[in-house]
């Protein structure tokens, strides 16, 4: 059953399509395109509505499209692919990046797609020459299985706190900081 998600630009709703994927390991992970934005927003905001990640509206996603990677299901009857997973790598400094907005469609969970997406973002970080990548998350076990270790958030440089201060959860953050050295 499709899930209706509030949209941030016009008060309409965005529908997360009902997809059936028998083998998520066959899905390609690629750089996001502007045509993916509404699907990404719907997927991310499905989780944001449950308070497990931060909401991302279309304007934010367009402005940061180059940070994102997606996995898409093959084109449906209307000829458009369906975004079934997304995540971003946000570079903060010469030696530090953050993985953000990892979201996987419920039909594709527990098939290794989230792990493949994180691995692709870590590889992008490695190619950029950035030696450390961190995440703030509620999914500690998942990221631990991806090679991340818990750390004290106070050890992060001031540039991170500038970003964090914009977050609606800043004063009541419930996320765990995890880092991976490449």
C-alpha positions in Angstrom: 0.0 0.0 0.0 1.5 3.4 -0.9 2.3 5.8 1.9 1.3 9.4 1.7 3.9 11.8 2.8 3.5 15.6 3.3 5.4 17.6 0.7 7.3 20.7 1.7 6.7 23.0 -1.3 3.0 23.1 -2.2 1.1 21.3 0.5 0.4 18.4 -1.8 1.2 14.9 -0.9 4.0 12.7 -2.3 3.3 9.0 -2.7 6.0 6.4 -2.0 5.1 3.9 -4.7 4.4 0.3 -3.8 7.3 -1.6 -5.2 8.0 -5.3 -5.4 11.7 -6.2 -5.6 12.7 -9.8 -5.6 16.4 -9.2 -5.7 17.7 -5.8 -4.4 21.3 -6.9 -5.0 20.6 -6.5 -8.7 19.7 -2.8 -8.4 22.4 -0.3 -9.6 23.5 2.5 -7.3 24.2 5.7 -9.1 24.6 9.4 -8.6 21.3 11.1 -8.1 19.8 13.3 -10.8 17.3 16.1 -10.5 14.6 13.8 -11.8 15.0 11.7 -8.6 14.3 14.5 -6.2 10.6 14.0 -5.5 11.2 10.2 -5.0 14.1 10.9 -2.7 12.0 13.4 -0.7 9.1 11.0 -0.4 11.4 8.2 0.8 13.3 10.3 3.3 10.2 12.0 4.6 8.5 8.7 5.2 11.2 8.1 7.8 11.2 11.7 9.0 7.5 11.4 9.8 8.4 8.7 12.3 11.2 10.9 13.7 14.0 8.5 12.7 15.7 11.0 10.4 15.6 14.6 9.4 13.1 15.8 6.8 14.4 16.9 3.5 12.3 19.0 1.1 12.8 19.4 -2.6 14.6 22.7 -2.4 17.3 21.2 -0.1 17.6 18.1 -2.3 18.0 20.2 -5.5 20.7 22.3 -3.8 22.6 19.3 -2.6 21.9 16.9 -5.5 25.6 16.3 -6.1 25.9 14.9 -2.5 23.4 12.1 -3.2 23.4 8.6 -4.6 20.3 6.5 -5.3 19.2 3.0 -6.2 16.2 2.8 -8.5 13.7 0.1 -9.4 13.2 -0.4 -13.2 10.8 1.9 -15.0 7.1 1.4 -14.3 4.1 1.8 -16.6 4.6 5.6 -16.7 8.3 5.1 -17.9 9.8 6.5 -14.7 12.2 4.8 -12.3 11.2 4.5 -8.7 13.8 5.6 -6.1 14.1 2.8 -3.6 17.2 3.9 -1.7 19.2 7.1 -1.2 21.9 8.6 0.9 24.4 11.5 0.8 28.0 12.3 1.5 28.4 15.8 2.7 32.0 17.1 2.8 32.7 19.2 5.8 36.4 19.8 5.7 39.6 18.5 4.1 39.7 15.5 6.4 36.0 14.9 7.3 32.7 14.1 5.7 29.3 13.1 6.9 27.0 10.4 5.6 23.4 11.7 5.7 19.8 10.6 4.9 20.3 6.9 4.4 16.8 5.6 3.5 15.8 2.3 2.0 12.2 1.5 0.8 10.6 -1.1 3.1 10.3 -3.6 0.2 14.1 -3.5 -0.2 15.2 -3.8 3.4 17.2 -6.7 4.7 18.6 -7.4 1.2 22.0 -5.6 1.6 20.9 -2.5 -0.3 21.6 -0.1 2.6 25.0 -1.6 3.1 25.8 -1.3 -0.6 24.7 2.3 -0.5 26.9 3.1 2.5 29.8 1.3 0.9 29.4 3.4 -2.3 29.4 6.6 -0.2 32.5 5.5 1.7 34.2 4.7 -1.6 33.3 8.2 -2.9 34.8 9.6 0.3 38.0 7.5 -0.3 38.3 8.7 -3.9 38.0 12.3 -2.7 40.9 11.7 -0.4 39.0 12.3 2.8 40.3 10.1 5.6 37.3 10.1 8.0 33.6 9.8 7.6 31.0 10.0 10.4 27.3 9.7 10.8 24.8 10.7 13.4 22.3 7.9 13.6 19.7 5.9 15.5 20.7 2.7 13.6 23.9 2.0 15.7 23.9 -1.7 14.8 23.6 -1.2 11.1 26.5 1.3 11.0 28.6 -0.8 13.3 28.2 -3.6 10.8 29.4 -1.2 8.1 32.7 -0.6 10.0 31.7 2.5 12.0 32.6 2.9 15.7 30.9 5.1 18.3 32.7 8.2 19.3 32.3 11.3 21.5 30.6 13.9 19.5 32.5 16.6 21.4 35.6 15.5 19.6 34.3 16.8 16.3 35.7 20.1 14.9 33.7 23.4 15.2 32.6 23.2 11.5 30.4 20.2 12.4 28.7 22.2 15.2 27.9 25.0 12.8 26.0 22.4 10.8 24.4 20.8 13.8 23.2 24.2 15.2 20.8 24.3 12.2 19.2 21.0 13.1 15.8 21.1 14.8 17.0 18.3 17.1 20.1 20.3 18.2 19.1 20.8 21.8 17.6 17.4 22.3 19.7 15.2 20.0 19.0 11.5 20.4 21.4 10.3 17.7 24.6 8.4 18.3 27.8 9.6 16.7 29.8 7.0 14.8 32.9 7.4 12.7 35.0 5.3 10.3 38.6 6.0 9.4 39.5 5.0 5.9 
